[in-house]
């Protein structure tokens, strides 16, 4: 898969995660949003180490496109989704 395609796939993941995290309760049920983020996390955790590292790097790069809480959320997505080995 090309690097450019990877960028767009990661951008789509970021946009979905931001929607789930920052939408108001009237837009999406908070419990459903948490459940969806947990499922996303669970699926991404199955990736190999190189893929997880690449995702985290993309998250950090994409974070600069956002401001405030959203930028911080995207910057920390790798850790929050359990993709960073401690």
N, CA, C and O atoms as CSV, one atom per row, in Angstrom:
chain,resi,resn,atom,element,x,y,z
A,1,UNK,N,N,0.847,-1.173,0.000
A,1,UNK,CA,C,0.000,0.000,0.000
A,1,UNK,C,C,0.891,1.234,0.000
A,1,UNK,O,O,1.862,1.301,0.753
A,2,UNK,N,N,0.571,2.191,-0.826
A,2,UNK,CA,C,1.420,3.372,-0.921
A,2,UNK,C,C,1.297,4.249,0.322
A,2,UNK,O,O,0.309,4.198,1.055
A,3,UNK,N,N,2.320,5.042,0.526
A,3,UNK,CA,C,2.342,5.948,1.685
A,3,UNK,C,C,1.185,6.941,1.607
A,3,UNK,O,O,0.602,7.305,2.629
A,4,UNK,N,N,0.851,7.383,0.377
A,4,UNK,CA,C,-0.237,8.346,0.219
A,4,UNK,C,C,-1.575,7.720,0.615
A,4,UNK,O,O,-2.385,8.363,1.283
A,5,UNK,N,N,-1.808,6.479,0.208
A,5,UNK,CA,C,-3.040,5.795,0.596
A,5,UNK,C,C,-3.080,5.640,2.110
A,5,UNK,O,O,-4.114,5.874,2.735
A,6,UNK,N,N,-1.954,5.245,2.698
A,6,UNK,CA,C,-1.899,5.120,4.157
A,6,UNK,C,C,-2.303,6.417,4.831
A,6,UNK,O,O,-3.043,6.401,5.815
A,7,UNK,N,N,-1.824,7.543,4.313
A,7,UNK,CA,C,-2.143,8.845,4.908
A,7,UNK,C,C,-3.652,9.079,4.908
A,7,UNK,O,O,-4.204,9.559,5.898
A,8,UNK,N,N,-4.310,8.747,3.821
A,8,UNK,CA,C,-5.753,8.984,3.736
A,8,UNK,C,C,-6.539,8.017,4.617
A,8,UNK,O,O,-7.578,8.384,5.166
A,9,UNK,N,N,-6.058,6.805,4.753
A,9,UNK,CA,C,-6.715,5.851,5.646
A,9,UNK,C,C,-6.591,6.330,7.086
A,9,UNK,O,O,-7.563,6.292,7.842
A,10,UNK,N,N,-5.404,6.778,7.467
A,10,UNK,CA,C,-5.207,7.276,8.830
A,10,UNK,C,C,-6.023,8.539,9.052
A,10,UNK,O,O,-6.590,8.726,10.128
A,11,UNK,N,N,-6.089,9.410,8.048
A,11,UNK,CA,C,-6.903,10.624,8.176
A,11,UNK,C,C,-8.360,10.256,8.423
A,11,UNK,O,O,-9.030,10.888,9.240
A,12,UNK,N,N,-8.858,9.233,7.719
A,12,UNK,CA,C,-10.240,8.788,7.920
A,12,UNK,C,C,-10.436,8.247,9.332
A,12,UNK,O,O,-11.464,8.517,9.954
A,13,UNK,N,N,-9.471,7.488,9.848
A,13,UNK,CA,C,-9.544,6.990,11.225
A,13,UNK,C,C,-9.586,8.151,12.215
A,13,UNK,O,O,-10.359,8.129,13.173
A,14,UNK,N,N,-8.761,9.153,11.982
A,14,UNK,CA,C,-8.718,10.326,12.862
A,14,UNK,C,C,-10.060,11.057,12.839
A,14,UNK,O,O,-10.586,11.420,13.891
A,15,UNK,N,N,-10.605,11.269,11.661
A,15,UNK,CA,C,-11.880,11.981,11.563
A,15,UNK,C,C,-12.991,11.225,12.282
A,15,UNK,O,O,-13.826,11.833,12.951
A,16,UNK,N,N,-13.003,9.903,12.146
A,16,UNK,CA,C,-14.020,9.104,12.825
A,16,UNK,C,C,-13.834,9.183,14.343
A,16,UNK,O,O,-14.801,9.354,15.085
A,17,UNK,N,N,-12.592,9.057,14.793
A,17,UNK,CA,C,-12.325,9.125,16.232
A,17,UNK,C,C,-12.700,10.496,16.792
A,17,UNK,O,O,-13.264,10.588,17.882
A,18,UNK,N,N,-12.388,11.559,16.053
A,18,UNK,CA,C,-12.760,12.904,16.507
A,18,UNK,C,C,-14.279,13.051,16.593
A,18,UNK,O,O,-14.796,13.640,17.542
A,19,UNK,N,N,-14.981,12.525,15.617
A,19,UNK,CA,C,-16.446,12.569,15.647
A,19,UNK,C,C,-16.975,11.867,16.890
A,19,UNK,O,O,-17.841,12.389,17.592
A,20,UNK,N,N,-16.447,10.686,17.150
A,20,UNK,CA,C,-16.905,9.911,18.311
A,20,UNK,C,C,-16.572,10.611,19.632
A,20,UNK,O,O,-17.382,10.617,20.558
A,21,UNK,N,N,-15.402,11.185,19.708
A,21,UNK,CA,C,-14.937,11.798,20.959
A,21,UNK,C,C,-15.572,13.164,21.227
A,21,UNK,O,O,-15.860,13.493,22.378
A,22,UNK,N,N,-15.791,13.955,20.187
A,22,UNK,CA,C,-16.170,15.352,20.397
A,22,UNK,C,C,-17.622,15.688,20.029
A,22,UNK,O,O,-18.052,16.826,20.220
A,23,UNK,N,N,-18.375,14.728,19.510
A,23,UNK,CA,C,-19.774,15.014,19.199
A,23,UNK,C,C,-20.581,15.144,20.488
A,23,UNK,O,O,-20.325,14.451,21.473
A,24,UNK,N,N,-21.548,16.033,20.461
A,24,UNK,CA,C,-22.399,16.236,21.631
A,24,UNK,C,C,-23.335,15.045,21.809
A,24,UNK,O,O,-23.591,14.291,20.869
A,25,UNK,N,N,-23.833,14.891,23.016
A,25,UNK,CA,C,-24.692,13.759,23.366
A,25,UNK,C,C,-25.913,13.640,22.454
A,25,UNK,O,O,-26.387,12.531,22.208
A,26,UNK,N,N,-26.423,14.748,21.956
A,26,UNK,CA,C,-27.583,14.715,21.083
A,26,UNK,C,C,-27.271,14.170,19.697
A,26,UNK,O,O,-28.176,13.777,18.961
A,27,UNK,N,N,-26.015,14.146,19.348
A,27,UNK,CA,C,-25.586,13.655,18.041
A,27,UNK,C,C,-25.346,12.150,18.091
A,27,UNK,O,O,-25.806,11.409,17.223
A,28,UNK,N,N,-24.628,11.711,19.110
A,28,UNK,CA,C,-24.331,10.283,19.266
A,28,UNK,C,C,-24.361,9.951,20.756
A,28,UNK,O,O,-23.851,10.703,21.587
A,29,UNK,N,N,-24.955,8.832,21.066
A,29,UNK,CA,C,-25.024,8.388,22.452
A,29,UNK,C,C,-23.603,8.203,22.998
A,29,UNK,O,O,-22.791,7.521,22.372
A,30,UNK,N,N,-23.294,8.795,24.146
A,30,UNK,CA,C,-21.934,8.699,24.693
A,30,UNK,C,C,-21.455,7.253,24.895
A,30,UNK,O,O,-20.290,6.945,24.642
A,31,UNK,N,N,-22.339,6.384,25.343
A,31,UNK,CA,C,-21.948,4.986,25.533
A,31,UNK,C,C,-21.618,4.322,24.202
A,31,UNK,O,O,-20.682,3.527,24.114
A,32,UNK,N,N,-22.385,4.648,23.169
A,32,UNK,CA,C,-22.124,4.094,21.837
A,32,UNK,C,C,-20.796,4.615,21.294
A,32,UNK,O,O,-20.052,3.878,20.647
A,33,UNK,N,N,-20.502,5.895,21.563
A,33,UNK,CA,C,-19.238,6.474,21.112
A,33,UNK,C,C,-18.056,5.777,21.779
A,33,UNK,O,O,-17.070,5.448,21.120
A,34,UNK,N,N,-18.159,5.555,23.080
A,34,UNK,CA,C,-17.088,4.862,23.805
A,34,UNK,C,C,-16.925,3.446,23.279
A,34,UNK,O,O,-15.806,2.974,23.077
A,35,UNK,N,N,-18.031,2.780,23.060
A,35,UNK,CA,C,-17.979,1.407,22.551
A,35,UNK,C,C,-17.314,1.369,21.170
A,35,UNK,O,O,-16.514,0.474,20.896
A,36,UNK,N,N,-17.633,2.312,20.316
A,36,UNK,CA,C,-17.043,2.354,18.977
A,36,UNK,C,C,-15.540,2.627,19.052
A,36,UNK,O,O,-14.765,2.016,18.316
A,37,UNK,N,N,-15.122,3.540,19.936
A,37,UNK,CA,C,-13.689,3.805,20.100
A,37,UNK,C,C,-12.965,2.585,20.667
A,37,UNK,O,O,-11.833,2.298,20.277
A,38,UNK,N,N,-13.604,1.880,21.571
A,38,UNK,CA,C,-13.001,0.661,22.119
A,38,UNK,C,C,-12.861,-0.413,21.042
A,38,UNK,O,O,-11.867,-1.138,21.018
A,39,UNK,N,N,-13.837,-0.518,20.165
A,39,UNK,CA,C,-13.759,-1.489,19.069
A,39,UNK,C,C,-12.652,-1.103,18.095
A,39,UNK,O,O,-11.906,-1.964,17.629
A,40,UNK,N,N,-12.543,0.181,17.787
A,40,UNK,CA,C,-11.470,0.669,16.927
A,40,UNK,C,C,-10.121,0.325,17.537
A,40,UNK,O,O,-9.222,-0.163,16.851
A,41,UNK,N,N,-9.990,0.582,18.822
A,41,UNK,CA,C,-8.755,0.274,19.541
A,41,UNK,C,C,-8.429,-1.211,19.469
A,41,UNK,O,O,-7.298,-1.591,19.165
A,42,UNK,N,N,-9.408,-2.035,19.743
A,42,UNK,CA,C,-9.215,-3.484,19.736
A,42,UNK,C,C,-8.762,-3.977,18.366
A,42,UNK,O,O,-7.863,-4.813,18.270
A,43,UNK,N,N,-9.373,-3.469,17.323
A,43,UNK,CA,C,-9.008,-3.883,15.972
A,43,UNK,C,C,-7.597,-3.432,15.620
A,43,UNK,O,O,-6.814,-4.217,15.085
A,44,UNK,N,N,-7.263,-2.186,15.912
A,44,UNK,CA,C,-5.937,-1.671,15.567
A,44,UNK,C,C,-4.833,-2.346,16.381
A,44,UNK,O,O,-3.704,-2.463,15.904
A,45,UNK,N,N,-5.137,-2.784,17.582
A,45,UNK,CA,C,-4.135,-3.457,18.409
A,45,UNK,C,C,-3.691,-4.794,17.815
A,45,UNK,O,O,-2.650,-5.322,18.206
A,46,UNK,N,N,-4.458,-5.346,16.883
A,46,UNK,CA,C,-4.086,-6.596,16.241
A,46,UNK,C,C,-3.007,-6.412,15.177
A,46,UNK,O,O,-2.442,-7.395,14.698
A,47,UNK,N,N,-2.715,-5.172,14.802
A,47,UNK,CA,C,-1.709,-4.892,13.777
A,47,UNK,C,C,-0.311,-5.250,14.282
A,47,UNK,O,O,-0.073,-5.337,15.487
A,48,UNK,N,N,0.605,-5.455,13.334
A,48,UNK,CA,C,1.984,-5.747,13.734
A,48,UNK,C,C,2.658,-4.475,14.254
A,48,UNK,O,O,2.132,-3.374,14.095
A,49,UNK,N,N,3.797,-4.637,14.861
A,49,UNK,CA,C,4.509,-3.534,15.522
A,49,UNK,C,C,4.811,-2.399,14.540
A,49,UNK,O,O,4.661,-1.226,14.882
A,50,UNK,N,N,5.235,-2.744,13.328
A,50,UNK,CA,C,5.586,-1.723,12.338
A,50,UNK,C,C,4.360,-0.902,11.938
A,50,UNK,O,O,4.444,0.317,11.790
A,51,UNK,N,N,3.239,-1.568,11.766
A,51,UNK,CA,C,2.012,-0.865,11.392
A,51,UNK,C,C,1.566,0.064,12.516
A,51,UNK,O,O,1.168,1.201,12.264
A,52,UNK,N,N,1.631,-0.416,13.751
A,52,UNK,CA,C,1.242,0.434,14.883
A,52,UNK,C,C,2.157,1.649,14.991
A,52,UNK,O,O,1.692,2.755,15.266
A,53,UNK,N,N,3.453,1.447,14.776
A,53,UNK,CA,C,4.399,2.575,14.833
A,53,UNK,C,C,4.093,3.581,13.719
A,53,UNK,O,O,4.153,4.791,13.934
A,54,UNK,N,N,3.770,3.074,12.541
A,54,UNK,CA,C,3.428,3.949,11.418
A,54,UNK,C,C,2.158,4.743,11.715
A,54,UNK,O,O,2.094,5.942,11.443
A,55,UNK,N,N,1.154,4.078,12.269
A,55,UNK,CA,C,-0.078,4.776,12.643
A,55,UNK,C,C,0.212,5.901,13.627
A,55,UNK,O,O,-0.276,7.019,13.464
A,56,UNK,N,N,0.998,5.603,14.639
A,56,UNK,CA,C,1.314,6.617,15.659
A,56,UNK,C,C,2.031,7.810,15.038
A,56,UNK,O,O,1.752,8.956,15.391
A,57,UNK,N,N,2.949,7.546,14.117
A,57,UNK,CA,C,3.662,8.627,13.444
A,57,UNK,C,C,2.691,9.471,12.621
A,57,UNK,O,O,2.759,10.700,12.643
A,58,UNK,N,N,1.798,8.819,11.905
A,58,UNK,CA,C,0.786,9.552,11.138
A,58,UNK,C,C,-0.101,10.373,12.062
A,58,UNK,O,O,-0.400,11.527,11.756
A,59,UNK,N,N,-0.530,9.800,13.192
A,59,UNK,CA,C,-1.360,10.558,14.135
A,59,UNK,C,C,-0.643,11.830,14.578
A,59,UNK,O,O,-1.241,12.905,14.605
A,60,UNK,N,N,0.635,11.709,14.925
A,60,UNK,CA,C,1.399,12.876,15.379
A,60,UNK,C,C,1.513,13.919,14.280
A,60,UNK,O,O,1.413,15.115,14.553
A,61,UNK,N,N,1.721,13.485,13.037
A,61,UNK,CA,C,1.826,14.429,11.924
A,61,UNK,C,C,0.487,15.100,11.637
A,61,UNK,O,O,0.439,16.305,11.387
A,62,UNK,N,N,-0.591,14.340,11.671
A,62,UNK,CA,C,-1.921,14.876,11.383
A,62,UNK,C,C,-2.385,15.826,12.484
A,62,UNK,O,O,-3.175,16.732,12.221
A,63,UNK,N,N,-1.914,15.635,13.693
A,63,UNK,CA,C,-2.325,16.484,14.825
A,63,UNK,C,C,-2.084,17.965,14.547
A,63,UNK,O,O,-2.818,18.818,15.046
A,64,UNK,N,N,-1.063,18.274,13.755
A,64,UNK,CA,C,-0.749,19.676,13.462
A,64,UNK,C,C,-1.840,20.351,12.634
A,64,UNK,O,O,-1.859,21.577,12.524
A,65,UNK,N,N,-2.743,19.572,12.055
A,65,UNK,CA,C,-3.842,20.124,11.271
A,65,UNK,C,C,-5.005,20.587,12.153
A,65,UNK,O,O,-5.959,21.189,11.659
A,66,UNK,N,N,-4.926,20.307,13.447
A,66,UNK,CA,C,-5.996,20.634,14.385
A,66,UNK,C,C,-5.476,21.585,15.450
A,66,UNK,O,O,-4.274,21.836,15.539
A,67,UNK,N,N,-6.387,22.110,16.252
A,67,UNK,CA,C,-6.016,23.029,17.321
A,67,UNK,C,C,-6.606,22.572,18.637
A,67,UNK,O,O,-7.581,21.823,18.672
A,68,UNK,N,N,-6.003,23.032,19.715
A,68,UNK,CA,C,-6.543,22.823,21.053
A,68,UNK,C,C,-6.707,21.364,21.433
A,68,UNK,O,O,-5.828,20.534,21.201
A,69,UNK,N,N,-7.869,21.073,22.030
A,69,UNK,CA,C,-8.150,19.726,22.518
A,69,UNK,C,C,-8.120,18.683,21.406
A,69,UNK,O,O,-7.691,17.550,21.623
A,70,UNK,N,N,-8.572,19.063,20.229
A,70,UNK,CA,C,-8.577,18.113,19.113
A,70,UNK,C,C,-7.157,17.755,18.697
A,70,UNK,O,O,-6.867,16.591,18.423
A,71,UNK,N,N,-6.276,18.736,18.647
A,71,UNK,CA,C,-4.876,18.465,18.305
A,71,UNK,C,C,-4.243,17.535,19.330
A,71,UNK,O,O,-3.529,16.598,18.971
A,72,UNK,N,N,-4.503,17.794,20.595
A,72,UNK,CA,C,-3.940,16.952,21.663
A,72,UNK,C,C,-4.513,15.541,21.591
A,72,UNK,O,O,-3.786,14.566,21.780
A,73,UNK,N,N,-5.797,15.428,21.322
A,73,UNK,CA,C,-6.426,14.111,21.200
A,73,UNK,C,C,-5.772,13.311,20.078
A,73,UNK,O,O,-5.426,12.143,20.261
A,74,UNK,N,N,-5.604,13.942,18.916
A,74,UNK,CA,C,-5.010,13.246,17.770
A,74,UNK,C,C,-3.554,12.897,18.056
A,74,UNK,O,O,-3.108,11.798,17.728
A,75,UNK,N,N,-2.818,13.807,18.655
A,75,UNK,CA,C,-1.411,13.573,18.975
A,75,UNK,C,C,-1.258,12.357,19.899
A,75,UNK,O,O,-0.274,11.625,19.791
A,76,UNK,N,N,-2.199,12.139,20.785
A,76,UNK,CA,C,-2.126,11.054,21.771
A,76,UNK,C,C,-2.921,9.816,21.358
A,76,UNK,O,O,-3.038,8.877,22.147
A,77,UNK,N,N,-3.462,9.792,20.155
A,77,UNK,CA,C,-4.309,8.675,19.751
A,77,UNK,C,C,-3.604,7.327,19.829
A,77,UNK,O,O,-4.213,6.336,20.232
A,78,UNK,N,N,-2.342,7.275,19.452
A,78,UNK,CA,C,-1.619,6.006,19.503
A,78,UNK,C,C,-1.603,5.428,20.905
A,78,UNK,O,O,-1.850,4.239,21.104
A,79,UNK,N,N,-1.312,6.272,21.859
A,79,UNK,CA,C,-1.283,5.834,23.257
A,79,UNK,C,C,-2.682,5.496,23.758
A,79,UNK,O,O,-2.883,4.474,24.413
A,80,UNK,N,N,-3.643,6.355,23.448
A,80,UNK,CA,C,-5.018,6.151,23.917
A,80,UNK,C,C,-5.655,4.891,23.328
A,80,UNK,O,O,-6.498,4.258,23.963
A,81,UNK,N,N,-5.248,4.537,22.118
A,81,UNK,CA,C,-5.796,3.338,21.469
A,81,UNK,C,C,-4.999,2.084,21.797
A,81,UNK,O,O,-5.294,1.002,21.288
A,82,UNK,N,N,-3.984,2.231,22.651
A,82,UNK,CA,C,-3.199,1.076,23.074
A,82,UNK,C,C,-2.227,0.563,22.025
A,82,UNK,O,O,-1.913,-0.626,21.984
A,83,UNK,N,N,-1.749,1.478,21.166
A,83,UNK,CA,C,-0.827,1.080,20.103
A,83,UNK,C,C,0.633,1.265,20.486
A,83,UNK,O,O,1.530,0.856,19.749
A,84,UNK,N,N,0.869,1.877,21.633
A,84,UNK,CA,C,2.232,2.142,22.087
A,84,UNK,C,C,2.580,1.140,23.168
A,84,UNK,O,O,1.902,1.055,24.192
A,85,UNK,N,N,3.631,0.391,22.939
A,85,UNK,CA,C,4.092,-0.552,23.963
A,85,UNK,C,C,4.851,0.215,25.028
A,85,UNK,O,O,5.776,0.970,24.728
A,86,UNK,N,N,4.458,0.017,26.254
A,86,UNK,CA,C,5.082,0.726,27.380
A,86,UNK,C,C,6.334,0.006,27.816
A,86,UNK,O,O,7.005,0.444,28.750
